[in-house]
Amino acid sequence: MPPRTSTRTRVAASLTASACLLAVASPASAAARPRFTPGASGVGDRYFPLEGNGGYDVLHYDLGLDYTPSSNALKADATLTARATQNLSRFDLDLKQLKVTSVKVNGKRAKFVRKGQELVVTPAKGLPKGRTFTVAVAYGGDPKPVSRPDIGKFGWIKTPDGAYAVSEPDGASSWFPSNDHPSDKATYTFRVTVPKGTQVLSNGEQSPVVTRGSRSTFTWNERTPMASYLAMLAIGRYRTLTGRTKSGVPVLTGAALNRTKELKPLHENTVKAIDWEETVFGKYPFRSVGGIRVGVDVEFSLETQGRPIYGFSPDVATVVHELAHQWFGDTVSVRRWPDIWLNEGFATYAEWLYDEQHGGPTAQATFDKYYNQPKTWKYYDQLWNRNTAGDPGAPTMFTLPPYYRGGMTLQALRGRIGDKAFFALLKAWVAQHRNGNVSTPEFVRLAEKISHRNLDGLFKTWLYTKGKPTTW
Ligand SMILES: [Zn+2]
């Protein structure tokens, strides 16, 4: 709210300007006049200085998207419900590329300017700390993917009959205005209107489809808090299968019409992976599960919440990996991107554990296989010498160290603290941080608490020291 005019300042106003300033600066008057300041343009993640924004916490995204695959035309309305965490005079949203036509805060027109990926919004009135507000953005255009050297294209990817969206790490803002950082999770409603005959799959659970004339609207709700990079859409023509896991979680898998042969194995592997993972990591954290095989072949798959996207025909190891992320990454999310090994090291280790418990090599044997690779091995330098697992560097965060060296860190830990403490630790980590955000020091502290050992040296060697470890 704007500063209130007290009797005292009204009196002061009749005096000279300098007297008025003095009156405003007096302690009693200052207390009654909250200062409203701009929210920061980032959350302070040193890998992505402009990702996320300061001064508010998004509670819910309501995304109304009207999409025509033949022209890749997107016309959208996004309404975010957020709570101010400071007295806000203005705030930023992250939005790349697309054109904004109007912004309203609490239903009233707000001023906005674009500064690179920042959409800077100045509401007509300041937003008091603690108060919930809405910001509605009308926008649209021709959405395009973004890219990075280590993973290539991501964000909005066009397919012959539609598109899909996979956004790790900072691609959500290429298709909706967001607080695009995993430290601000929120619930989501996706209302996507497409030509009749085209389908839309997404995170969470589906409401009935509404068709009016030649267009159909699909509504999906993700009711469990989700990081923006895990928001997913798959638009096109799909065949789906439904079922349940052993514990009763509803399953919905889908495959593009040109990949339907892959649907049944994907469905079966999904159920098998979740049934096993619940025994090792604890109860599955979301209301439904599944997976989607898109109709084009790309290099990567992504653990989009509840329903990973597969860009190639996934073997069981890939399904185990992406679904392990539901525990490690999706419900327990990094607070800052340099800790990416907390996602990737754990999901990689899940593959090794799955092998161990299904007649394959033990996790120790897999550890030994990588540990004993000769210096002539193609990936030797990448794995051991170029970057660390615990701070792999922004442009190389999806290279081997957080994955393999991260997984090896967990095996080294298991060797030190024993199976009983190790498996108790995995379950406790998830149980304590469900729907939350975490950092590596928190994991180290929990490991020390459960094992009653000092583990600083082990983690320092394995996560933060370049070169192949020799003692730990
Ligand atoms: Zn992964």
Boltz pocket constraint, residues with backbone or C-beta under 6 A from the ligand:
constraints:
  - pocket:
      binder: B
      contacts: [[A, 303], [A, 321], [A, 322], [A, 325], [A, 343], [A, 344], [A, 347]]
      max_distance: 6.0
